[in-house]
């Protein structure tokens, strides 16, 4: 007897998941993103305006968010 869940399980077994950033590179990638966010936040704090908010502020916050998650995963604390 075959169930839909069993079919999905067997189909997934033939195509394993490979993450975009490997476990060995997570610390380096996270550190690089945090460093980029620090530079962007510094530039944004020196030139505050509504024009710089989407150009510098949003990428800085995204880099900090993803960098923090990668660093947390790299040191062994799983979210």
mmCIF file of the C-alpha atoms, coordinates in Angstrom:
data_MODEL
# 
_entry.id   MODEL 
# 
loop_
_atom_site.group_PDB 
_atom_site.id 
_atom_site.type_symbol 
_atom_site.label_atom_id 
_atom_site.label_alt_id 
_atom_site.label_comp_id 
_atom_site.label_asym_id 
_atom_site.label_entity_id 
_atom_site.label_seq_id 
_atom_site.pdbx_PDB_ins_code 
_atom_site.Cartn_x 
_atom_site.Cartn_y 
_atom_site.Cartn_z 
_atom_site.occupancy 
_atom_site.B_iso_or_equiv 
_atom_site.pdbx_formal_charge 
_atom_site.auth_seq_id 
_atom_site.auth_comp_id 
_atom_site.auth_asym_id 
_atom_site.auth_atom_id 
_atom_site.pdbx_PDB_model_num 
ATOM 1  C CA . UNK A 1 1  ? 0.000  0.000  0.000  1.00 0.00 ? 1  UNK A CA 1 
ATOM 2  C CA . UNK A 1 2  ? 1.488  3.304  -1.072 1.00 0.00 ? 2  UNK A CA 1 
ATOM 3  C CA . UNK A 1 3  ? 0.597  6.574  0.614  1.00 0.00 ? 3  UNK A CA 1 
ATOM 4  C CA . UNK A 1 4  ? 1.194  10.089 -0.729 1.00 0.00 ? 4  UNK A CA 1 
ATOM 5  C CA . UNK A 1 5  ? 3.568  10.836 2.139  1.00 0.00 ? 5  UNK A CA 1 
ATOM 6  C CA . UNK A 1 6  ? 5.632  7.748  1.351  1.00 0.00 ? 6  UNK A CA 1 
ATOM 7  C CA . UNK A 1 7  ? 5.823  8.825  -2.292 1.00 0.00 ? 7  UNK A CA 1 
ATOM 8  C CA . UNK A 1 8  ? 7.087  12.254 -1.267 1.00 0.00 ? 8  UNK A CA 1 
ATOM 9  C CA . UNK A 1 9  ? 9.637  10.653 1.090  1.00 0.00 ? 9  UNK A CA 1 
ATOM 10 C CA . UNK A 1 10 ? 10.980 8.382  -1.657 1.00 0.00 ? 10 UNK A CA 1 
ATOM 11 C CA . UNK A 1 11 ? 11.144 11.215 -4.178 1.00 0.00 ? 11 UNK A CA 1 
ATOM 12 C CA . UNK A 1 12 ? 13.068 13.394 -1.723 1.00 0.00 ? 12 UNK A CA 1 
ATOM 13 C CA . UNK A 1 13 ? 15.601 10.645 -1.077 1.00 0.00 ? 13 UNK A CA 1 
ATOM 14 C CA . UNK A 1 14 ? 16.865 10.849 -4.642 1.00 0.00 ? 14 UNK A CA 1 
ATOM 15 C CA . UNK A 1 15 ? 17.529 14.605 -4.467 1.00 0.00 ? 15 UNK A CA 1 
ATOM 16 C CA . UNK A 1 16 ? 19.269 15.599 -1.215 1.00 0.00 ? 16 UNK A CA 1 
ATOM 17 C CA . UNK A 1 17 ? 19.278 19.178 0.033  1.00 0.00 ? 17 UNK A CA 1 
ATOM 18 C CA . UNK A 1 18 ? 22.518 21.139 -0.393 1.00 0.00 ? 18 UNK A CA 1 
ATOM 19 C CA . UNK A 1 19 ? 22.519 24.491 1.434  1.00 0.00 ? 19 UNK A CA 1 
ATOM 20 C CA . UNK A 1 20 ? 23.751 27.588 -0.425 1.00 0.00 ? 20 UNK A CA 1 
ATOM 21 C CA . UNK A 1 21 ? 26.387 28.190 2.280  1.00 0.00 ? 21 UNK A CA 1 
ATOM 22 C CA . UNK A 1 22 ? 28.128 25.068 3.573  1.00 0.00 ? 22 UNK A CA 1 
ATOM 23 C CA . UNK A 1 23 ? 28.587 24.415 7.282  1.00 0.00 ? 23 UNK A CA 1 
ATOM 24 C CA . UNK A 1 24 ? 32.328 25.075 6.999  1.00 0.00 ? 24 UNK A CA 1 
ATOM 25 C CA . UNK A 1 25 ? 31.755 28.522 5.467  1.00 0.00 ? 25 UNK A CA 1 
ATOM 26 C CA . UNK A 1 26 ? 28.980 29.781 7.758  1.00 0.00 ? 26 UNK A CA 1 
ATOM 27 C CA . UNK A 1 27 ? 31.314 31.519 10.210 1.00 0.00 ? 27 UNK A CA 1 
ATOM 28 C CA . UNK A 1 28 ? 33.196 33.361 7.459  1.00 0.00 ? 28 UNK A CA 1 
ATOM 29 C CA . UNK A 1 29 ? 30.011 34.313 5.632  1.00 0.00 ? 29 UNK A CA 1 
ATOM 30 C CA . UNK A 1 30 ? 28.307 35.486 8.827  1.00 0.00 ? 30 UNK A CA 1 
ATOM 31 C CA . UNK A 1 31 ? 31.335 37.519 9.884  1.00 0.00 ? 31 UNK A CA 1 
ATOM 32 C CA . UNK A 1 32 ? 31.538 39.116 6.436  1.00 0.00 ? 32 UNK A CA 1 
ATOM 33 C CA . UNK A 1 33 ? 27.838 40.063 6.532  1.00 0.00 ? 33 UNK A CA 1 
ATOM 34 C CA . UNK A 1 34 ? 28.213 41.559 10.019 1.00 0.00 ? 34 UNK A CA 1 
ATOM 35 C CA . UNK A 1 35 ? 31.254 43.532 8.881  1.00 0.00 ? 35 UNK A CA 1 
ATOM 36 C CA . UNK A 1 36 ? 29.372 44.842 5.832  1.00 0.00 ? 36 UNK A CA 1 
ATOM 37 C CA . UNK A 1 37 ? 26.445 45.844 8.041  1.00 0.00 ? 37 UNK A CA 1 
ATOM 38 C CA . UNK A 1 38 ? 28.785 47.702 10.400 1.00 0.00 ? 38 UNK A CA 1 
ATOM 39 C CA . UNK A 1 39 ? 30.246 49.692 7.499  1.00 0.00 ? 39 UNK A CA 1 
ATOM 40 C CA . UNK A 1 40 ? 26.809 50.464 6.054  1.00 0.00 ? 40 UNK A CA 1 
ATOM 41 C CA . UNK A 1 41 ? 25.428 51.537 9.432  1.00 0.00 ? 41 UNK A CA 1 
ATOM 42 C CA . UNK A 1 42 ? 28.412 53.848 9.915  1.00 0.00 ? 42 UNK A CA 1 
ATOM 43 C CA . UNK A 1 43 ? 27.888 55.428 6.494  1.00 0.00 ? 43 UNK A CA 1 
ATOM 44 C CA . UNK A 1 44 ? 24.153 55.742 7.145  1.00 0.00 ? 44 UNK A CA 1 
ATOM 45 C CA . UNK A 1 45 ? 24.692 57.371 10.535 1.00 0.00 ? 45 UNK A CA 1 
ATOM 46 C CA . UNK A 1 46 ? 26.950 60.001 8.963  1.00 0.00 ? 46 UNK A CA 1 
ATOM 47 C CA . UNK A 1 47 ? 24.512 60.802 6.128  1.00 0.00 ? 47 UNK A CA 1 
ATOM 48 C CA . UNK A 1 48 ? 20.990 60.425 7.466  1.00 0.00 ? 48 UNK A CA 1 
ATOM 49 C CA . UNK A 1 49 ? 18.242 61.257 5.005  1.00 0.00 ? 49 UNK A CA 1 
ATOM 50 C CA . UNK A 1 50 ? 15.109 59.710 3.572  1.00 0.00 ? 50 UNK A CA 1 
ATOM 51 C CA . UNK A 1 51 ? 16.961 59.024 0.327  1.00 0.00 ? 51 UNK A CA 1 
ATOM 52 C CA . UNK A 1 52 ? 19.661 56.994 2.103  1.00 0.00 ? 52 UNK A CA 1 
ATOM 53 C CA . UNK A 1 53 ? 17.141 54.931 4.059  1.00 0.00 ? 53 UNK A CA 1 
ATOM 54 C CA . UNK A 1 54 ? 16.231 52.476 1.260  1.00 0.00 ? 54 UNK A CA 1 
ATOM 55 C CA . UNK A 1 55 ? 19.690 52.698 -0.349 1.00 0.00 ? 55 UNK A CA 1 
ATOM 56 C CA . UNK A 1 56 ? 21.857 52.116 2.736  1.00 0.00 ? 56 UNK A CA 1 
ATOM 57 C CA . UNK A 1 57 ? 19.609 51.453 5.723  1.00 0.00 ? 57 UNK A CA 1 
ATOM 58 C CA . UNK A 1 58 ? 17.648 48.494 4.387  1.00 0.00 ? 58 UNK A CA 1 
ATOM 59 C CA . UNK A 1 59 ? 20.697 46.572 3.078  1.00 0.00 ? 59 UNK A CA 1 
ATOM 60 C CA . UNK A 1 60 ? 22.463 47.235 6.394  1.00 0.00 ? 60 UNK A CA 1 
ATOM 61 C CA . UNK A 1 61 ? 19.601 45.777 8.398  1.00 0.00 ? 61 UNK A CA 1 
ATOM 62 C CA . UNK A 1 62 ? 19.296 42.762 6.082  1.00 0.00 ? 62 UNK A CA 1 
ATOM 63 C CA . UNK A 1 63 ? 23.042 42.104 6.261  1.00 0.00 ? 63 UNK A CA 1 
ATOM 64 C CA . UNK A 1 64 ? 22.922 42.320 10.061 1.00 0.00 ? 64 UNK A CA 1 
ATOM 65 C CA . UNK A 1 65 ? 19.922 40.011 10.315 1.00 0.00 ? 65 UNK A CA 1 
ATOM 66 C CA . UNK A 1 66 ? 21.287 37.297 8.050  1.00 0.00 ? 66 UNK A CA 1 
ATOM 67 C CA . UNK A 1 67 ? 24.804 37.691 9.443  1.00 0.00 ? 67 UNK A CA 1 
ATOM 68 C CA . UNK A 1 68 ? 23.554 37.247 13.006 1.00 0.00 ? 68 UNK A CA 1 
ATOM 69 C CA . UNK A 1 69 ? 21.651 34.083 12.083 1.00 0.00 ? 69 UNK A CA 1 
ATOM 70 C CA . UNK A 1 70 ? 24.656 32.620 10.248 1.00 0.00 ? 70 UNK A CA 1 
ATOM 71 C CA . UNK A 1 71 ? 26.942 33.410 13.192 1.00 0.00 ? 71 UNK A CA 1 
ATOM 72 C CA . UNK A 1 72 ? 24.504 31.844 15.661 1.00 0.00 ? 72 UNK A CA 1 
ATOM 73 C CA . UNK A 1 73 ? 24.340 28.689 13.516 1.00 0.00 ? 73 UNK A CA 1 
ATOM 74 C CA . UNK A 1 74 ? 28.121 28.661 12.994 1.00 0.00 ? 74 UNK A CA 1 
ATOM 75 C CA . UNK A 1 75 ? 28.906 28.569 16.719 1.00 0.00 ? 75 UNK A CA 1 
ATOM 76 C CA . UNK A 1 76 ? 26.443 25.774 17.393 1.00 0.00 ? 76 UNK A CA 1 
ATOM 77 C CA . UNK A 1 77 ? 23.340 27.514 18.732 1.00 0.00 ? 77 UNK A CA 1 
ATOM 78 C CA . UNK A 1 78 ? 20.547 26.389 16.445 1.00 0.00 ? 78 UNK A CA 1 
ATOM 79 C CA . UNK A 1 79 ? 17.596 28.703 15.928 1.00 0.00 ? 79 UNK A CA 1 
# 
